[in-house]
Amino acid sequence: MSIDTQVELAEWGTTLQGDAIHLVTLRNSLVEVKVCTYGARMTSVRTRDRNGDMGEITLGSDDLAVYLSDRKTYMGAIVGRFANRIAGGRFTLDGRDYQVPLNDGPNSLHGGSVGFDQKLWTAHLVADGVCMSYLSADGEMGFPGNLMTKVTYTLSHNSLRLDYRAMSDQPTIVNLTNHAYFNLSGQASEIAEHTLRLNALSFTPIDSTLIPTGEVRSVADSPLDFRSHKAVGLQWGSEDEQIALAGGYDHNWVLEESGEQPRLAAEVVDPDSGRKLSVSTTAPGIQFYSGNFLDGSFVGRNGSCERRTGFCLETQHFPDSPNKPAFPSARADERTPFRSTTVLVFH
């Protein structure tokens, strides 16, 4: 059985303005991944179950029009310039105040109303993968600096590696992640029976608008304790304040042993199919989102994507970190480019 990766590029359609959108397929005998230039998003991941049968493990669509009309889910996309939330859409950098459009109640989410998920990226084929690039102009969505962003997807054996790189010509803030929704069962079913382990002793509690309070709190004796494998649906109906505020899980966990090399952050297992997903990263945090706000408006390849039929594991800087000096800095400038690596391993 060959495990050499084949890379294919094809036209998929056009933007509403008539610009060509391309679809890149990375394929070997173990895994198949599809990435398109609209939002540099993963539209499909197919892996084998315990019987060796290939099946789809992400929510998504084979119809480009579904993505072009979506403004809610960020399905499979690279989100930025600042992934997750910024309180009030405001931050101060080197004494200057900046404002990002509000698109999540009183806050900005995933880069504002027209983030990287809605941009047309450029695909450059590389060995075993594709490099997606996008130049975000100074002032776009209120962020300072011309930011050249590159996200490289490479498939080797059963591992998909995402290398994030971003360089700015002036000080700015950057937080990039992928917003794929996974369901390892291969079905359009609730993810309650998936089991999750997170390599995290603590998390950042949120307020009523899902903004971190600034506290770093132990997960002990709470529904957010995933230090050992636990069914994700076991406590998502808990009366715990943090679960109630998010309508389930939509929190940032503080990862252990941050460093330059990816280290294990999360493991998810679907008992029915036998599939397992491992996530390693160099990022300081990971957002586990249990699909609480999916409402069926995104109609995917298996029908409507309903509440809690997919989960996200978004490797990241902490939400609202520009306004929380105690959090790891998301600053980037000419001397300090943004760099992050995440590796997804499909078992």
C-alpha positions as CSV (number, residue, x, y, z in Angstrom):
1,M,0.0,0.0,0.0
2,S,1.6,3.3,-1.2
3,I,1.8,6.1,1.3
4,D,3.4,8.6,-1.1
5,T,1.4,11.8,-1.2
6,Q,-0.1,13.0,-4.5
7,V,-1.0,16.7,-4.9
8,E,-3.5,17.9,-7.4
9,L,-4.8,21.4,-8.2
10,A,-8.0,22.1,-10.1
11,E,-10.4,25.0,-10.7
12,W,-13.5,24.8,-8.5
13,G,-15.4,27.8,-9.4
14,T,-15.3,31.6,-9.0
15,T,-15.9,34.2,-6.3
16,L,-19.0,36.5,-6.7
17,Q,-16.6,38.9,-8.4
18,G,-15.6,36.3,-10.9
19,D,-12.1,35.4,-9.6
20,A,-11.0,31.8,-9.9
21,I,-11.1,29.6,-6.8
22,H,-8.9,26.5,-6.8
23,L,-9.2,23.2,-4.9
24,V,-6.1,21.3,-4.0
25,T,-6.3,17.6,-3.1
26,L,-3.6,15.9,-1.0
27,R,-4.0,12.2,-1.1
28,N,-2.2,9.0,0.0
29,S,-3.5,5.6,0.9
30,L,-4.2,6.6,4.5
31,V,-5.6,10.1,4.3
32,E,-7.2,12.5,1.7
33,V,-7.4,16.2,2.4
34,K,-9.0,18.9,0.3
35,V,-8.1,22.6,0.7
36,C,-9.5,25.5,-1.3
37,T,-8.2,29.0,-2.0
38,Y,-11.4,30.7,-0.6
39,G,-10.4,31.2,3.0
40,A,-7.5,28.7,2.7
41,R,-10.0,26.3,4.1
42,M,-10.1,22.5,4.5
43,T,-13.3,21.4,2.8
44,S,-12.8,17.6,3.4
45,V,-10.7,15.1,5.3
46,R,-11.2,11.4,4.7
47,T,-9.5,8.7,6.8
48,R,-9.9,5.0,7.5
49,D,-12.0,3.5,10.3
50,R,-11.1,0.3,12.3
51,N,-12.2,-1.8,9.4
52,G,-10.0,0.1,6.9
53,D,-12.9,1.8,5.2
54,M,-12.4,5.4,4.1
55,G,-14.9,8.0,5.4
56,E,-15.4,11.7,5.7
57,I,-14.5,13.1,9.2
58,T,-15.2,16.8,8.8
59,L,-18.4,18.8,8.4
60,G,-18.4,20.7,5.0
61,S,-19.7,20.7,1.5
62,D,-18.7,19.7,-2.0
63,D,-20.6,22.7,-3.3
64,L,-18.6,25.9,-3.4
65,A,-21.7,28.1,-3.2
66,V,-22.4,26.9,0.3
67,Y,-19.1,28.4,1.5
68,L,-19.6,31.6,-0.4
69,S,-22.9,32.3,1.3
70,D,-21.8,31.2,4.8
71,R,-21.3,34.0,7.3
72,K,-21.8,32.1,10.5
73,T,-19.7,28.9,10.9
74,Y,-16.2,29.6,9.5
75,M,-16.4,26.0,8.3
76,G,-12.8,24.7,7.8
77,A,-11.3,28.1,7.2
78,I,-8.2,29.9,8.3
79,V,-9.4,32.6,10.6
80,G,-7.6,35.9,11.3
81,R,-6.0,38.4,11.4
82,F,-6.9,37.7,15.0
83,A,-8.6,34.4,15.7
84,N,-11.2,34.2,18.5
85,R,-12.5,37.3,20.3
86,I,-11.3,40.8,21.1
87,A,-13.4,42.6,23.8
88,G,-15.1,45.6,22.2
89,G,-13.0,45.1,19.1
90,R,-10.5,47.4,20.7
91,F,-6.8,47.1,21.6
92,T,-3.9,49.4,22.1
93,L,-0.4,48.9,20.6
94,D,2.6,51.1,21.4
95,G,0.3,53.8,22.8
96,R,-2.1,53.9,19.8
97,D,-5.7,52.7,19.9
98,Y,-7.2,50.5,17.2
99,Q,-10.8,49.4,16.5
100,V,-11.9,46.3,14.7
101,P,-15.5,45.9,13.5
102,L,-17.9,44.3,16.0
103,N,-19.4,41.1,14.6
104,D,-20.1,39.0,17.7
105,G,-22.4,41.1,19.9
106,P,-20.2,43.6,21.7
107,N,-17.0,42.0,20.5
108,S,-15.0,41.2,17.3
109,L,-14.6,37.6,16.3
110,H,-12.1,35.9,14.0
111,G,-10.8,39.2,12.6
112,G,-13.9,41.2,12.2
113,S,-16.8,41.2,9.7
114,V,-14.6,40.4,6.7
115,G,-11.8,38.2,8.0
116,F,-9.3,35.9,6.4
117,D,-12.1,33.2,6.0
118,Q,-13.7,35.4,3.3
119,K,-10.5,36.2,1.4
120,L,-9.1,34.7,-1.8
121,W,-5.7,33.1,-1.1
122,T,-3.0,32.1,-3.6
123,A,-2.0,28.4,-3.8
124,H,1.6,27.4,-4.4
125,L,2.1,23.6,-4.7
126,V,5.0,22.3,-2.6
127,A,6.4,18.8,-1.9
128,D,3.5,16.8,-0.3
129,G,1.3,19.8,0.1
130,V,0.3,23.4,-0.7
131,C,1.3,26.8,0.6
132,M,-1.6,29.3,0.8
133,S,-0.6,32.9,0.9
134,Y,-2.5,36.2,1.5
135,L,-1.4,39.8,1.9
136,S,-3.5,41.7,4.4
137,A,-3.1,45.4,3.7
138,D,-2.4,48.0,6.4
139,G,-5.7,49.1,7.9
140,E,-7.7,46.1,6.8
141,M,-10.4,45.5,9.4
142,G,-8.7,48.2,11.5
143,F,-5.4,46.2,12.0
144,P,-2.1,48.0,11.5
145,G,0.7,46.8,9.2
146,N,0.9,45.1,5.8
147,L,0.8,41.4,6.8
148,M,2.0,38.7,4.5
149,T,0.5,35.5,5.7
150,K,1.4,31.9,4.7
151,V,-0.2,28.7,5.8
152,T,1.4,25.5,4.5
153,Y,-0.5,22.2,4.6
154,T,1.7,19.1,4.1
155,L,0.5,15.5,4.3
156,S,2.9,12.8,5.3
157,H,1.7,9.3,6.1
158,N,-1.2,9.8,8.5
159,S,-0.1,13.3,9.6
160,L,-1.3,16.7,8.3
161,R,1.0,19.5,9.3
162,L,-0.1,23.2,9.3
163,D,2.7,25.7,9.4
164,Y,1.5,29.3,10.0
165,R,3.9,32.2,9.2
166,A,3.1,35.9,9.1
167,M,5.4,38.9,8.6
168,S,4.3,42.6,9.2
169,D,6.1,45.8,8.2
170,Q,5.0,47.4,11.4
171,P,3.8,46.3,14.9
172,T,0.5,44.5,14.8
173,I,-1.3,41.6,16.5
174,V,-1.7,38.1,14.9
175,N,-3.5,35.0,15.9
176,L,-4.1,32.4,13.2
177,T,-5.8,29.0,13.4
178,N,-7.9,26.6,11.4
179,H,-11.6,26.3,12.1
180,A,-12.4,22.8,10.9
181,Y,-15.3,20.9,12.5
182,F,-14.6,17.3,13.0
183,N,-16.9,14.3,13.5
184,L,-14.9,11.1,13.6
185,S,-17.9,8.9,13.2
186,G,-18.3,9.9,9.6
187,Q,-22.0,10.5,10.2
188,A,-24.1,13.7,10.7
189,S,-24.6,12.7,14.3
190,E,-24.1,14.3,17.7
191,I,-20.5,14.1,19.0
192,A,-21.6,13.4,22.6
193,E,-19.9,9.9,22.7
194,H,-16.5,11.1,21.3
195,T,-14.0,11.0,24.1
196,L,-11.5,13.9,24.6
197,R,-8.2,14.3,26.5
198,L,-6.6,17.7,26.8
199,N,-3.0,18.2,28.0
200,A,-4.0,21.2,30.2
201,L,-4.2,21.7,33.9
202,S,-6.0,25.1,33.6
203,F,-8.2,27.2,31.4
204,T,-9.2,30.8,31.0
205,P,-12.7,31.4,32.4
206,I,-15.1,33.6,30.3
207,D,-17.7,36.2,31.1
208,S,-21.3,36.5,29.6
209,T,-19.9,37.6,26.2
210,L,-17.4,34.8,26.1
211,I,-14.4,37.1,26.7
212,P,-11.8,35.7,29.2
213,T,-11.9,37.4,32.6
214,G,-8.1,37.4,32.8
215,E,-8.1,34.6,35.4
216,V,-6.2,31.3,34.8
217,R,-8.2,28.7,36.7
218,S,-7.5,25.0,37.5
219,V,-9.7,22.5,35.7
220,A,-9.8,20.4,38.8
221,D,-13.3,19.5,40.1
222,S,-15.0,21.1,37.1
223,P,-16.6,19.9,33.8
224,L,-13.6,21.4,32.0
225,D,-11.3,18.7,33.4
226,F,-10.2,16.6,30.4
227,R,-6.9,15.5,31.8
228,S,-8.0,11.9,31.1
229,H,-10.3,10.7,28.4
230,K,-14.0,11.7,29.0
231,A,-17.1,11.7,26.8
232,V,-17.5,15.3,25.6
233,G,-21.3,15.1,26.2
234,L,-21.0,13.8,29.7
235,Q,-21.1,17.3,31.3
236,W,-22.0,19.7,28.6
237,G,-25.4,20.1,30.1
238,S,-24.0,20.9,33.5
239,E,-25.3,23.8,35.6
240,D,-21.7,24.9,36.1
241,E,-21.5,28.6,35.4
242,Q,-18.8,28.3,32.7
243,I,-20.8,25.6,30.8
244,A,-24.0,27.7,31.1
245,L,-22.3,30.8,29.7
246,A,-21.0,29.0,26.6
247,G,-24.0,26.7,26.1
248,G,-21.5,23.9,26.3
249,Y,-17.8,24.1,25.6
250,D,-16.3,27.1,24.0
251,H,-13.2,27.8,26.1
252,N,-9.5,28.2,25.9
253,W,-7.3,25.7,27.6
254,V,-3.8,26.6,28.8
255,L,-1.4,24.0,27.3
256,E,1.5,22.6,29.2
257,E,5.2,22.7,28.1
258,S,5.0,25.4,25.5
259,G,8.0,25.4,23.2
260,E,9.4,25.5,19.6
261,Q,8.5,21.9,18.8
262,P,4.9,20.7,18.6
263,R,3.8,18.8,21.7
264,L,0.7,16.8,22.3
265,A,-2.3,19.1,23.1
266,A,-5.4,16.9,22.5
267,E,-6.7,13.5,21.6
268,V,-10.2,12.6,20.5
269,V,-11.5,9.1,20.0
270,D,-14.8,7.9,18.4
271,P,-15.6,4.6,20.0
272,D,-17.9,3.5,17.2
273,S,-15.6,3.9,14.2
274,G,-12.4,3.4,16.1
275,R,-10.9,6.6,14.7
276,K,-8.6,8.8,16.7
277,L,-7.3,12.3,16.2
278,S,-4.2,13.6,17.9
279,V,-3.4,17.3,17.9
280,S,0.1,18.6,18.6
281,T,1.1,22.3,18.5
282,T,3.6,25.0,19.4
283,A,0.7,27.4,20.3
284,P,0.2,28.3,24.0
285,G,-3.6,27.5,24.0
286,I,-6.3,25.5,22.4
287,Q,-10.0,26.3,22.0
288,F,-12.3,23.3,22.3
289,Y,-15.6,24.2,20.8
290,S,-18.5,21.7,20.9
291,G,-20.5,23.2,18.0
292,N,-23.0,24.9,20.3
293,F,-24.0,27.6,17.8
294,L,-24.4,25.3,14.8
295,D,-28.1,25.8,13.8
296,G,-28.6,23.9,10.6
297,S,-28.2,26.9,8.3
298,F,-25.0,25.4,6.8
299,V,-26.2,22.5,4.7
300,G,-23.3,20.1,4.2
301,R,-22.6,16.9,2.3
302,N,-24.6,14.9,4.8
303,G,-27.4,17.4,5.3
304,S,-27.9,20.3,7.7
305,C,-25.1,20.8,10.2
306,E,-27.1,20.8,13.4
307,R,-26.0,21.8,17.0
308,R,-23.2,19.7,18.4
309,T,-22.7,17.6,15.3
310,G,-19.0,18.7,15.0
311,F,-16.2,19.9,17.3
312,C,-13.3,22.3,16.7
313,L,-9.8,22.1,18.3
314,E,-8.4,25.6,17.5
315,T,-4.7,25.9,18.4
316,Q,-4.2,29.6,19.3
317,H,-3.0,32.5,21.4
318,F,-5.5,33.2,24.2
319,P,-8.7,35.2,23.3
320,D,-8.5,38.9,24.0
321,S,-4.8,38.6,24.7
322,P,-4.0,42.1,23.4
323,N,-6.1,43.4,26.3
324,K,-4.7,40.9,28.9
325,P,-1.1,41.8,29.7
326,A,-0.6,38.6,31.7
327,F,-1.5,36.4,28.7
328,P,1.1,35.3,26.1
329,S,1.8,38.2,23.7
330,A,0.2,38.1,20.2
331,R,2.4,41.0,19.0
332,A,4.2,40.6,15.7
333,D,6.6,43.1,14.0
334,E,9.5,43.2,11.5
335,R,11.9,41.6,14.0
336,T,9.4,39.1,15.4
337,P,7.2,37.4,12.8
338,F,4.3,35.2,13.8
339,R,5.1,31.5,13.7
340,S,3.0,28.5,14.8
341,T,2.8,24.8,13.9
342,T,0.0,22.4,14.4
343,V,0.1,18.6,13.5
344,L,-3.0,16.6,13.1
345,V,-2.4,12.8,13.3
346,F,-5.2,10.5,12.1
347,H,-5.2,7.0,13.6
